[in-house]
């Protein structure tokens, strides 16, 4: 086997081709309070104080054990959920751990199917930032992995 490792700017990373086993996508939305309740809109012209929802969608084409999902975030985003712990959502139990630059999800078992995860962050400073990538990998079979593209976020 050959292992190739190199460094690249996070903004230049593109989506990985369709991989066998698992696919992942990541989108950011601004959460707005309206008369009818909370609504999500596309991330356009965010400003300090906005509540951003990070949505990660995973598709798994087979059952997998011990899977790690790491979602990197821009330095302008402050996570709302700062306490790590075991959670239950979408019929799935997982451990969520918030770190300085990323939010990590650990799954004992992922059944075949589609999963959607969302977590909130707040915009806390102006500038241009790299939002990083989201990476998923099966720990027992590392060939089942995938990542999203990097993107740049500008807060005017």
N, C-alpha and C positions, 0 to 999 in steps of 0.2 A: 504494500500500500504506500501511497505518497501523501504526505501532509504538507500543505502550503499555507504559510501564514505571512501576512504583510499588513502594514498600516495604511489606512485610507481615511480621508475626511468623511465624517458621518453623512454630510449632505450629498456626497457623491455616490453613496451606496444605492443601488437600484433594487427593485423587487427581485427575489430569487425566482428562477423559472419554476413552473409547476413541479413540485417534488412529490415523490411517492410517499404516502403516509400522512402528511400533514401540510395544510396551507394556513396562512395567517394574513390578516389585513388590519390596518390601524387607521382610524379617522378621528379627528378632533372637531368638537362642536361647541358653540357658545350656548349656555343655558339661559333662557330668558323667562322671567315671570310675567305672565299675561293674565287677563281676566278669566280665561278658561283653564288656567293652570300653567305648569311649566312646559316650555317648548324648546326644542333644540334647533339651532340654525347653523348654517355653514360657518366655518371659522374665517370671517372677513373682518378686517379692521378691529382686532381685539384691543382692549385698553386695560389699564391697571384697574384691578378690582373685579374684572369679569370672572365668572365661574365657567371653567372649561370642562367638558366631559370627554374623557379619553375612552373611545370604544374600540375594543379588540375583538375580532371575529376569528374563530378557529374552526377549521374543518378537519376532522380526523376520519380517515377511510378504513381504520381497523382499531381494535382495542389496544391500548397501550398502558403500560405501568411506569410509574415514576417519571413524570414529565415536568420539566421546568420551563416556565415562561418568564422572560425578563423584558420589561418595557422601560426603556430609557426615556427621560423627559428633559425638556429644556430648562436652563437655569432660571428662567423667568417664571416658572411654574412652582408653586408651593402646594404640596399635597394636603388635602383636607383630612384624609384618613391616615393618621400618623402612627396609630397603634397596630402592631402586628398581631395576627391571631388566626385561628381556624374559622372559616366562614362556610356558609351553605347558600348556594344560589344556582339557579338553572338545573336543579336536580343533581347537583354536583358538590361534593365537599372538597375544600382546598385550603391551603395555608397561604395567607397573603402577608408579605413582609415589605414594608416601606423603608427604603434606604435614601441616602443623599441624592443620588442621581437616577434612581430607578425604583420601580415597583416590581417585586418578584412574586410569582404565583407557583406553588408547588402542588402537584396532583399525584396522589397515590395511584389512581386509576382513571383513565379517560376512555369511556366507551365510544364506539363508532358514532359519529354524528357532528352536529354543528353547535358551537357554544359562543355566546356573546357575553363579554365582560365589560363593565363600565365602572370608572371611578373618577371622582371630581378632583380638580386642581384649581387654584386661584392664580391669576396673573398678578405678579408683585413688583415688576420693574420694566422699564423701557429699554429698547435696544433690539439688536438682531441676534437671534440665538439658533443653535442647532438643536432640533428636537430629538435626534437620535433614532434608533430603530427598535423594533420589538422582535425578539428572537424566541423561538420555541424549539426544544430539543428533548428527545426521549433519552433518559440517562442510561438505560440498559442497552439501547440500540441507537447510538449517536448518529447513525446514518439517516435516521428519521428526524430531520431538522429543517427549519425554514426561517426566513426573516423578512421584514418589511423594508421599504425604501426609507432613506433618510430624508428629512425636509428641514427647511429653514423657516423660522417664525420671526416676524417683525412686529414689535409693539411700538407704535408711534408715541 
